[in-house]
Amino acid sequence: VMQNNSEVVFVLQGLNDSLTNRQMYFAVALMSYLFTIFVNLTLIVTVCLERTLHEPIYIFLCSLCFNGICGASSFYPKLLHSLLADSNVITYAGCLTQIFVVYLYAFCEFTSLTVMAYDRYLAICKPLQYPMLMPVQRVAQMLLLTWCFSLLEAIIGITLTARLPLCRRHINRIFCTNWEVVKLSCSDTIGNNIYGFVLIFTHTSQTGLILVSYTHLVRASLRLASNRRKFIQTCVPHLATLLIFVSSQVFDSIYSRYGGGTLQVLQNLLSAEFLVVPPLINPIIYGINLHQIRSRIIHNFSHKPGI
């Protein structure tokens, strides 16, 4: 047993390629990270500067994009450093910090998508009451609830992991994940397992709420042409975002627990999908499908000062 966890240095596995391959991966990862930051910031700045976009759906979208930046930033900087370094290691404190931010990102993504589904339900199914049901104060309360609830979940999860004594230090990933660190413990992890089931139940329930809201949305969209247009513009990208994130999370959870040790490179790529794909795809999906955002972005980039 490692008596002092604070002195532990974890060895991350999966980056054992040649120097030439590492340089190529570094270039691809750097461009991907910069582009992810760019598209998310572009959408956030566009919504903030354009007063006509100060509506609940766009404010929730800004929160989703900010969370995407947090998720990407929990993964890329350490990966870029590892690709340039001779050894792929991370300190115990650094590993727990990465797990905490990844946790916060994942929980906030689920909760944000749930809140956005509820907002779309009110906007499409109760359009006349919508301004009264979703005032500025309610939007602020829902944003606060989203981040505080996700923060609480992350704090509980990382506290349960930090208390575990460790007897191994090799992590079979290119980044730290909670379950991979829990597997390194040589003590009873029943508390972590119970909390894992609580999280599964909580976020499965959130997914169920989203699906219930979509049942009502589909019915409403079939009745009126205007509702169909709203559904296609705002709900289809939301559903695509949800499916991409949930599928990547489910795969990572199953493979982390039951997957074998073969195809290490493929395993690492797919395990990082939920940190790479949603933050990159979300603002693009919404930017393309939401006419108001798309037109403002095009105008801002094509507008020449003094004309």
N, C-alpha and C positions, 0 to 999 in steps of 0.2 A: 504494500500500500504506500502511495506517495503521501507522506505525512503533511507536507505543506503545499497545498494546491497553488498558492500564489507564486511559487517558484517553478511551476510546471511550464514547459515549452512544448506545445503540440507540434507534431509533424503532419502536415497535410500531404496527401498522396494524390497523384494523378497528373503531375506536371513534370514528368521525367523525360521529356523530349529533348532533342538536340538544340543547340543554341540558335541555329537557323530557324527551326520551327517555333521556338519561343519568341523570336523577334517578329515572325509573321503573326503569331497569335496576339502579341502585344499590340501590333498595329491595328488588327481587326477589333480587338477589345477596346482600344482607345477610341477608335472612330465610332464604335457602337455606343460607348458611354457618352461621348460628346454629343452625338446625334440625339440620344435619349434625353439628355439635359436640354438640348436646344428645342426639341419639339414640345416638351412639357412646359418650358418657360415661355415659349411663343404663345401657347394657348392661354397660360395664366396671365401674361402681360396684356394680351388682347382683350380678355374679359375684364381685367381691372381698368383698362384705359377707356373702354367703350361703355358709356353709360346705358345704352340700350340693351346691353348684355347683363345688366345687374339684376338677374332673375334667379330664383332658387336653383333651377337645373344647372345653370352655368356656374353658380357659386359652389355647388356640390361637385361639379366637374373639376373646378380649380383645386378643391381639396383632394380629389382623386389623383390629379396630376402631381400635386406636391408630395403625396404619399408615394407615387411612382418614383420621384426623384430620390426620396429616402430609401426605397427598396433597392434601386440601382446603385446608390452610393454605399449601401451596406455590402455590396458584392464586388464592384469593379475596382475601387482603389486598392484593396488587398490583392486582388488577382493581378493587377498591373504591376504591383510591387514584387509579387512572387515570380512573375514572368521575367523580370530583370535581375532578380537575386539568384545567388548560387544555391541557396537552400530555401525550401518552402516550409517555413515554420511560423508559428504565431504564439504569442504569450497567452497565459491563462486569462488574464484580464482582457486582452484583445479579443480572444475567442468568445468570452461571455458578452462583451460589448457587441460583437457581430451578431451573436445569437439574439440578443435583446432587440436590436434594430430590425433584424429579419422577422422576428416574432411580431413586433409592432407593425411592420409593413403588412404582413399577411393578415393579421387581425383587423387592421384598419381598412384593408381592401374589402374584406367580407362585409364589414359593417357599413362602409360607404356605399357599396353596391345595394345593400338592403335599404338604406335610406333613400337612395336614388330611385329604387323600384317603388317605394311608398310615395315619393313625390310624383312619379309618372302616373301612379294609380289615381291620385287626387286630381292631377291636371287633366286626365283624359276621361275618367269616370264621373268626376264631380267638377266640371269646368266652371260652373256658376259660383260655387262655394269656394273654389280654389284660392282666390286672393284672401279670403277670410281665414281659411284653414292653414295657409302657409304664409303668414306675415314674416317680416324681417326677424322679429323676435323668435319665432318658431324655427326659422332657418339657423339662427345662431345657437339655439338650444340643441338642435339636432347635430350640428357640427361639434359642439362641445361634448355631447354625449358620445359621438363617434370616437373622438380622440381619447377622451377620459376612459371609456370602457375598454378600448384597445390597449391603452397604457396600463390599466389595472391587470388585464389578462397577461400582458408581457412581463410585468413585475412579479406576479405570482409564479409564472413559469420559470423565469430566470432564477428566482429565489430557491425554488425546489431543486434546480439543477446545481446551483452554487454550493448547496449544503452537502453534496455527495463527495465522499472520498474517492480518489481515482487510483487505479493500479496499472493503467496503460496510457500511452500518450500518442499513439498513431491513429489519426482520423482518416477514414477511407473516403475522403472528399477533397475537393479543391477549396472548400470554404467550410466554416464551422456551422453545424446544425445541431439543434438541441438533442435529437435522438442519438446522433453519432457520439456526442459527449456522454450522454446517459449510459450508452453501451460500454463506455470505458470504466464505469464504476464497478467496484467489487463489493458493494453493499446492497442492501435491499432498496429497490427502486419502485416499490408498490405505490408510493405517493405520487411519483411522476406518471406512472401508468394510469392511476385513477384520474389525475388531472388531464391527461391526454384524452381519456374517454369523455370527460366533461367538456373539453374543447370541441371534440368531434360532435357531441350532441348539440352544443350551442350553435356551431356554425352550420351543421346540417339543418337545424331549425331555421336559421336565417335563410338558407337556401330554399327551404320549404315555403317560407313567407314570400320570397321573391317569386316562386312558381305560382303560388296562390294569387298574387297580385297580377301576374301575367295571364292567368286564366280570365280574370275580370277585364284586363286590357284587351285581350283578343276578342272577347264578346262585345266590348264597346266599340272596337275598331270595325267590326263587321256591320254595325248598325248605321254608322255615318261615315261619309267620305272624308270629312275633316278629321275624324278620329283615326282613320286609316293612315292619313298623311302624317299625323303626329306620331303614330305608332312606328311607322317606317323610319322617320327621321330621328327619333330619340330612343325608342325602345329596342329596335334591332341592334344598334351598336352597343347598347347596354347589355343585351342578352349575349352578344358575341364576346364582350369583355368578360362576363360572368363565366361562360363556358370555357374560355381559354384559361382563366385563372383556376377554376375548380378542377379541370382535367389535369393541369400541371401539378396542382397540390395533391390530388389523389394519387397520381403516379408516383410522386416523390415519397409520399407516406408509405405506400405499399412496397416500393422497391427498397426503401431504406430499411424496412423491417424484414422483408422476405426475399429480397433479391439476392442473387448470387454474386460472386466476385469476378465474373467474366465481363468482358467488354467494358473495361474500366473507363475508357475515354467516352464511350457513349453514355455510360451511367452518369458521369460527371456533367456532361452536356445537358442531359435531360433533367438532372436534379436541380440545375441552375435555371431551368426554363422559366419558373415562376418569378424569378428575379430579373430576368432579361426581357422576355417577350411582352408581358402585360404593360410594364412601364413604357416600352417603345411603341406598342401597338395602340394603346388606349387613346392618346391624343390624336393619333392619325385617323383612327376610326371615327371619333367624334368630330374632328376637324373637317373630314370629308363629308360626313352625313348631315351635320348641322349647318344649314345654309347661312344662318346669321354669323356664325364663327368663320366659316369658310370665306364669305364675302369680305369680312373685316380683315382677315389675314391677307387675302389677295390685295385688298386696297392698300394696306400698310406697306406691303413689300413692293407694290408697283408705283406707289405715290412718290413723286420726286419733289423735294423741297423747293419752294419758290414758284411752283406751277399751280 
